[in-house]
């Protein structure tokens, strides 16, 4: 009986842990009235309750006109919480789009349990949703939407755990596909940045394998990139249930030659432990997820690469769903294959300032006009290649180039 109870406790602890591991960082979001990430409203009125809202906006530079009298859609958006950093950015970005596309977004918090999340989704589906965008994956998610009346759905930020699950999800006609960050590439790019900074003795701090595909992919990217550099050694690696501080402390004691680290999640505890262990000035860091201390650790020379900006994926997920709702256009031709997009990667104090101005700012990474230009019903030239091209180009430099005239 005691062994059974210990097993149950371990499972519950694992489920609770996973809710923190979808690339959200650990910075709490300010209130809606104070948030520097709250996006400027592009239209003078919120989404109308009328069946057809006034449109008539023209996409700047693209000559794409948003039609008048758009149909009204009610879209569910599921994430663990909309009060953390990423959750608040996602909500602000979608609220920014709502009025222009005549959409009411219904926010569903999945809390700490996948079962509770599906239950919350099923309850909300009963209130009448035209579509769902969700930070989740798997057959139960698609099945819940199907049972509610073939409600079309898109997975974002989490892709199917393996090819078999991807094929099973793709068998559902209401599943429009998955849009996710390229975690493998961000791991590989982190090693390139560490090597360029002079790191030759690397430590890896990560999550226990098998708990989160995103973290596993980051580590795979790191290992693949290491093979390019014959003079860069992996001197230490440790994978835990997010006990990153313990890993760093053990590295500091046992591997004095270590001059660089990759951490699969950039929580504040990493910076604090590096300070406590006297690693600042001697060990470079590359990680994922921007938090409140990011700027300080670029300024003191510790950080050489960090990745964020994932809320842009939410906006692309909206475009995939809206295309289908508006005129039946299916953007992703093979929904068993994930549409992958880069993170926004930051590699210096100057780039971090640009990130604050152009990504974590009053205008999101895609404007209303730019999303409108991705809607086939507004722009007949839109294809799947429109989305892959946008993904290929997505970067901090791309956002600055597109939006430099807006500030």
C-alpha positions as CSV (number, residue, x, y, z in Angstrom):
1,X,0.0,0.0,0.0
2,X,2.8,2.4,0.9
3,X,4.5,1.6,-2.5
4,X,1.2,2.3,-4.3
5,X,0.8,5.7,-2.6
6,X,4.4,6.6,-3.4
7,X,3.7,5.8,-7.0
8,X,0.6,7.9,-7.1
9,X,2.4,10.8,-5.6
10,X,5.1,10.5,-8.1
11,X,2.7,10.5,-11.0
12,X,0.9,13.6,-9.7
13,X,4.1,15.4,-9.1
14,X,5.2,14.6,-12.7
15,X,1.9,16.0,-14.1
16,X,2.2,19.1,-12.1
17,X,5.8,19.6,-13.3
18,X,4.9,19.3,-16.9
19,X,2.6,22.3,-16.9
20,X,5.6,24.5,-16.3
21,X,7.6,23.1,-19.2
22,X,6.0,24.4,-22.4
23,X,8.5,27.2,-22.9
24,X,6.8,29.8,-20.7
25,X,9.6,31.0,-18.5
26,X,8.9,31.9,-14.9
27,X,8.2,35.6,-14.9
28,X,4.7,36.4,-13.5
29,X,2.7,38.6,-15.8
30,X,1.6,42.0,-14.5
31,X,-2.1,42.9,-14.3
32,X,-3.9,43.7,-17.6
33,X,-3.9,47.4,-16.8
34,X,-0.2,47.6,-16.0
35,X,1.2,45.1,-18.5
36,X,4.0,46.4,-20.8
37,X,3.1,43.4,-23.0
38,X,-0.5,44.5,-23.5
39,X,-0.9,45.1,-27.2
40,X,-2.3,48.2,-28.7
41,X,-5.9,47.8,-30.0
42,X,-5.8,48.1,-33.8
43,X,-9.4,49.1,-34.1
44,X,-11.5,51.6,-32.1
45,X,-14.0,49.0,-31.0
46,X,-13.9,45.4,-29.6
47,X,-15.4,42.4,-31.4
48,X,-19.1,43.0,-32.1
49,X,-21.9,40.7,-31.1
50,X,-23.5,41.4,-34.4
51,X,-23.4,38.5,-36.9
52,X,-21.3,40.6,-39.3
53,X,-18.9,43.2,-38.0
54,X,-17.5,46.1,-39.9
55,X,-14.2,45.3,-41.7
56,X,-12.8,47.2,-44.6
57,X,-9.3,47.5,-43.3
58,X,-6.5,47.3,-45.8
59,X,-3.3,45.4,-45.1
60,X,-0.4,47.8,-45.3
61,X,1.9,47.2,-48.1
62,X,0.1,44.1,-49.3
63,X,-3.1,45.6,-50.6
64,X,-5.2,43.0,-48.8
65,X,-8.5,44.3,-47.8
66,X,-10.3,42.8,-44.8
67,X,-13.9,42.3,-46.0
68,X,-16.9,44.1,-44.5
69,X,-19.4,42.2,-42.4
70,X,-17.2,39.4,-41.3
71,X,-19.0,36.4,-39.8
72,X,-18.9,36.1,-36.0
73,X,-16.8,33.2,-34.6
74,X,-16.4,32.0,-31.1
75,X,-13.0,30.3,-30.6
76,X,-11.7,28.4,-27.5
77,X,-8.1,28.8,-26.5
78,X,-6.6,26.3,-24.1
79,X,-3.4,26.8,-22.1
80,X,-2.3,26.0,-18.6
81,X,-2.7,29.5,-17.3
82,X,-3.1,32.9,-18.8
83,X,-1.4,34.7,-15.9
84,X,2.2,33.5,-16.6
85,X,4.5,35.4,-19.0
86,X,3.7,33.3,-22.1
87,X,0.1,32.9,-21.3
88,X,-0.4,36.7,-20.9
89,X,1.4,37.3,-24.2
90,X,-0.8,34.8,-26.0
91,X,-4.0,36.3,-24.6
92,X,-2.9,39.8,-25.4
93,X,-2.0,38.9,-29.0
94,X,-5.3,37.2,-29.6
95,X,-7.3,40.0,-28.0
96,X,-5.4,42.4,-30.3
97,X,-6.8,40.4,-33.3
98,X,-10.3,39.9,-32.0
99,X,-12.0,43.1,-33.1
100,X,-10.6,43.1,-36.6
101,X,-11.7,39.5,-37.3
102,X,-15.0,39.7,-35.4
103,X,-13.9,36.9,-33.0
104,X,-14.8,36.2,-29.4
105,X,-12.0,34.3,-27.7
106,X,-12.9,32.0,-24.8
107,X,-9.9,31.3,-22.6
108,X,-9.8,27.8,-21.1
109,X,-7.2,27.1,-18.3
110,X,-6.1,23.5,-18.3
111,X,-4.5,23.9,-14.8
112,X,-2.0,21.2,-13.7
113,X,-3.7,18.1,-15.1
114,X,-4.2,16.9,-18.7
115,X,-7.4,15.2,-17.6
116,X,-8.7,18.3,-15.9
117,X,-7.7,20.3,-19.1
118,X,-9.7,17.9,-21.3
119,X,-12.6,18.1,-18.9
120,X,-12.5,21.9,-19.0
121,X,-12.4,21.8,-22.8
122,X,-15.4,19.5,-23.0
123,X,-17.4,21.8,-20.7
124,X,-16.6,24.8,-22.7
125,X,-17.3,23.0,-26.0
126,X,-20.9,22.5,-24.7
127,X,-21.3,26.3,-24.6
128,X,-20.8,26.4,-28.4
129,X,-17.4,26.9,-30.0
130,X,-16.7,27.3,-33.7
131,X,-13.1,26.3,-33.3
132,X,-10.3,25.5,-30.8
133,X,-6.6,26.4,-30.5
134,X,-4.9,24.5,-27.8
135,X,-1.5,24.1,-26.2
136,X,-2.0,20.3,-26.1
137,X,-1.8,17.3,-28.3
138,X,-3.0,13.8,-28.6
139,X,-6.1,11.8,-29.7
140,X,-8.2,12.7,-26.6
141,X,-8.0,16.4,-27.5
142,X,-9.1,15.8,-31.1
143,X,-11.8,13.3,-30.1
144,X,-13.3,15.8,-27.6
145,X,-13.6,18.4,-30.4
146,X,-15.1,15.8,-32.8
147,X,-17.7,14.6,-30.3
148,X,-18.8,18.2,-29.7
149,X,-19.9,18.4,-33.4
150,X,-16.7,18.1,-35.5
151,X,-15.3,21.3,-34.1
152,X,-12.1,22.2,-36.0
153,X,-9.0,22.3,-33.9
154,X,-5.3,23.2,-34.0
155,X,-2.5,22.2,-31.7
156,X,0.1,24.8,-30.9
157,X,3.5,24.6,-29.1
158,X,3.1,20.9,-28.3
159,X,3.4,18.4,-31.2
160,X,2.3,14.8,-31.1
161,X,4.6,12.7,-28.9
162,X,5.5,10.4,-31.8
163,X,4.7,9.6,-35.5
164,X,2.1,7.0,-34.6
165,X,0.1,9.5,-32.5
166,X,0.5,12.1,-35.3
167,X,-1.0,9.7,-37.8
168,X,-3.9,8.8,-35.4
169,X,-4.7,12.5,-34.9
170,X,-4.4,13.2,-38.7
171,X,-7.2,10.6,-39.2
172,X,-9.7,13.0,-37.7
173,X,-11.2,15.3,-40.3
174,X,-11.7,18.1,-37.8
175,X,-7.9,18.2,-36.9
176,X,-6.2,21.0,-38.9
177,X,-2.7,20.2,-37.7
178,X,0.0,21.3,-35.3
179,X,2.1,24.5,-35.2
180,X,5.2,24.2,-33.0
181,X,8.6,25.8,-32.3
182,X,11.6,24.0,-33.7
183,X,13.2,22.8,-30.4
184,X,15.8,20.7,-32.2
185,X,17.2,23.7,-34.0
186,X,17.2,26.0,-31.0
187,X,19.4,23.4,-29.2
188,X,21.8,23.2,-32.1
189,X,21.9,27.0,-32.5
190,X,22.7,27.3,-28.8
191,X,25.8,25.2,-29.2
192,X,27.0,27.2,-32.1
193,X,26.6,30.4,-30.0
194,X,28.5,28.8,-27.1
195,X,31.3,27.6,-29.3
196,X,31.6,31.1,-30.9
197,X,31.9,32.6,-27.5
198,X,35.0,30.4,-26.7
199,X,33.3,27.5,-24.8
200,X,35.2,24.2,-25.1
201,X,34.1,22.3,-22.0
202,X,30.3,22.0,-21.9
203,X,27.8,21.0,-19.2
204,X,24.2,20.1,-20.1
205,X,21.4,20.6,-17.6
206,X,18.1,19.2,-18.7
207,X,14.8,17.6,-17.8
208,X,14.4,13.9,-17.3
209,X,14.1,12.3,-20.8
210,X,10.6,11.4,-21.8
211,X,8.7,14.0,-19.8
212,X,8.5,16.7,-22.4
213,X,9.2,16.2,-26.1
214,X,10.2,19.9,-26.4
215,X,13.1,19.4,-23.9
216,X,14.1,16.1,-25.5
217,X,14.3,17.8,-28.9
218,X,16.5,20.6,-27.5
219,X,18.9,18.1,-26.1
220,X,19.0,16.2,-29.4
221,X,19.8,19.4,-31.2
222,X,22.6,20.1,-28.7
223,X,24.1,16.6,-29.1
224,X,23.9,16.8,-32.9
225,X,25.7,20.2,-33.0
226,X,28.4,19.0,-30.7
227,X,29.5,16.5,-33.3
228,X,30.6,19.4,-35.5
229,X,33.2,20.6,-33.1
230,X,36.0,18.1,-32.4
231,X,37.6,20.5,-29.8
232,X,34.4,21.0,-27.8
233,X,34.0,18.4,-25.0
234,X,30.9,17.4,-23.1
235,X,32.3,17.2,-19.6
236,X,29.1,16.8,-17.6
237,X,25.4,16.3,-18.1
238,X,22.5,15.8,-15.7
239,X,18.8,15.3,-16.2
240,X,16.3,15.7,-13.4
241,X,12.7,16.5,-12.5
242,X,13.6,20.2,-13.1
243,X,16.0,20.3,-10.2
244,X,18.4,22.4,-12.3
245,X,20.1,24.1,-9.3
246,X,21.3,20.8,-7.9
247,X,22.8,19.9,-11.3
248,X,24.6,23.2,-11.5
249,X,26.0,23.0,-8.0
250,X,27.3,19.5,-8.6
251,X,29.0,20.6,-11.8
252,X,30.6,23.6,-10.1
253,X,32.1,21.2,-7.5
254,X,33.2,18.4,-9.8
255,X,34.1,20.1,-13.1
256,X,36.3,23.2,-12.6
257,X,37.2,23.1,-16.3
258,X,33.6,23.6,-17.4
259,X,33.4,27.0,-19.2
260,X,29.9,26.8,-20.7
261,X,26.4,25.3,-20.0
262,X,23.2,24.6,-22.0
263,X,20.1,24.5,-19.8
264,X,16.9,23.3,-21.5
265,X,14.8,25.8,-19.5
266,X,15.9,29.3,-18.5
267,X,14.3,29.6,-15.0
268,X,15.5,32.2,-12.5
269,X,17.0,29.6,-10.2
270,X,19.7,28.9,-12.8
271,X,21.0,32.5,-12.6
272,X,20.8,32.5,-8.8
273,X,22.7,29.2,-8.5
274,X,25.4,30.4,-10.9
275,X,25.8,33.4,-8.7
276,X,25.9,31.4,-5.5
277,X,28.5,28.9,-7.0
278,X,30.8,31.7,-8.2
279,X,30.4,30.8,-11.9
280,X,29.7,34.3,-13.2
281,X,32.6,35.5,-15.3
282,X,33.9,31.9,-15.8
283,X,30.9,30.0,-17.4
284,X,28.9,31.0,-20.4
285,X,25.2,30.1,-20.6
286,X,22.7,29.4,-23.4
287,X,19.1,28.5,-22.6
288,X,15.4,28.8,-23.6
289,X,12.8,31.1,-22.1
290,X,13.3,34.8,-21.4
291,X,12.7,35.8,-17.8
292,X,13.1,38.9,-15.6
293,X,16.9,38.6,-15.2
294,X,17.7,38.0,-18.9
295,X,19.0,41.5,-19.5
296,X,21.2,41.5,-16.5
297,X,23.0,38.3,-17.6
298,X,23.6,39.6,-21.1
299,X,25.0,42.7,-19.5
300,X,27.5,40.8,-17.3
301,X,28.6,38.5,-20.1
302,X,27.1,35.3,-18.9
303,X,24.4,34.8,-21.5
304,X,25.4,34.2,-25.1
305,X,22.0,32.9,-26.4
306,X,18.4,32.7,-25.2
307,X,15.2,31.9,-27.1
308,X,11.6,33.2,-26.6
309,X,8.8,34.8,-28.6
310,X,6.7,31.7,-28.7
311,X,3.4,33.6,-28.7
312,X,3.9,34.2,-32.4
313,X,3.0,30.6,-32.9
314,X,-0.3,31.2,-31.3
315,X,-1.1,33.9,-33.9
316,X,-0.1,31.5,-36.7
317,X,-2.3,28.8,-35.2
318,X,-5.2,31.3,-35.3
319,X,-4.5,32.0,-39.0
320,X,-4.6,28.3,-39.7
321,X,-8.0,27.9,-37.9
322,X,-9.5,31.1,-39.3
323,X,-8.7,30.0,-42.9
324,X,-10.8,26.9,-42.4
325,X,-13.6,28.7,-40.6
326,X,-13.9,31.5,-43.2
327,X,-14.0,29.5,-46.4
328,X,-12.9,25.9,-45.7
329,X,-9.3,26.4,-46.7
330,X,-7.0,23.7,-45.1
331,X,-3.5,25.3,-44.8
332,X,-1.6,22.2,-43.7
333,X,-1.9,19.6,-46.4
334,X,-0.6,16.7,-44.3
335,X,-1.7,17.1,-40.7
336,X,0.5,14.3,-39.5
337,X,3.5,16.6,-40.2
338,X,4.0,19.5,-37.8
339,X,4.5,23.0,-39.2
340,X,7.6,24.0,-37.3
341,X,8.7,27.6,-36.7
342,X,11.9,29.1,-35.2
343,X,12.1,30.7,-31.8
344,X,13.1,34.3,-31.5
345,X,16.7,34.0,-30.6
346,X,18.6,36.7,-28.7
347,X,22.4,36.8,-28.5
348,X,23.4,40.1,-27.0
349,X,22.4,43.0,-24.8
350,X,21.6,45.1,-27.9
351,X,19.4,42.3,-29.3
352,X,17.6,42.0,-25.9
353,X,16.7,45.7,-26.1
354,X,15.3,45.0,-29.6
355,X,13.4,42.1,-28.2
356,X,11.8,44.3,-25.5
357,X,10.9,46.9,-28.1
358,X,9.6,44.7,-30.9
359,X,8.5,41.5,-29.3
360,X,7.5,42.2,-25.7
361,X,5.9,45.5,-26.6
362,X,2.7,47.3,-27.6
363,X,2.6,45.7,-31.1
364,X,2.7,41.9,-31.4
365,X,5.1,40.1,-33.7
366,X,2.4,40.0,-36.4
367,X,0.0,42.9,-37.0
368,X,-3.6,42.6,-38.0
369,X,-2.6,43.4,-41.6
370,X,0.0,40.7,-41.7
371,X,-2.4,38.0,-40.4
372,X,-5.0,39.2,-42.8
373,X,-2.5,38.7,-45.7
374,X,-2.3,35.0,-44.6
375,X,-6.1,34.4,-45.0
376,X,-7.0,32.8,-48.3
377,X,-10.5,34.3,-48.3
378,X,-8.9,37.7,-48.2
379,X,-5.8,36.9,-50.3
380,X,-6.3,34.1,-52.9
381,X,-2.6,33.8,-53.3
382,X,-2.2,32.2,-49.8
383,X,-0.9,28.6,-49.8
384,X,0.9,26.4,-47.4
385,X,4.1,27.8,-48.8
386,X,2.9,31.3,-47.5
387,X,3.2,29.8,-44.0
388,X,6.4,27.9,-44.5
389,X,8.0,31.0,-45.9
390,X,6.8,33.1,-43.0
391,X,8.3,30.4,-40.7
392,X,11.6,30.4,-42.5
393,X,11.9,34.1,-42.2
394,X,10.8,34.5,-38.6
395,X,13.5,35.9,-36.4
396,X,14.3,39.0,-34.4
397,X,15.8,40.7,-37.4
398,X,12.6,39.8,-39.4
399,X,10.3,41.4,-36.8
400,X,12.5,44.5,-36.6
401,X,12.5,44.8,-40.4
402,X,8.7,44.5,-40.7
403,X,7.9,46.7,-37.8
404,X,10.6,49.4,-37.6
405,X,8.2,52.0,-39.0
406,X,5.5,51.3,-36.4
407,X,7.4,52.7,-33.4
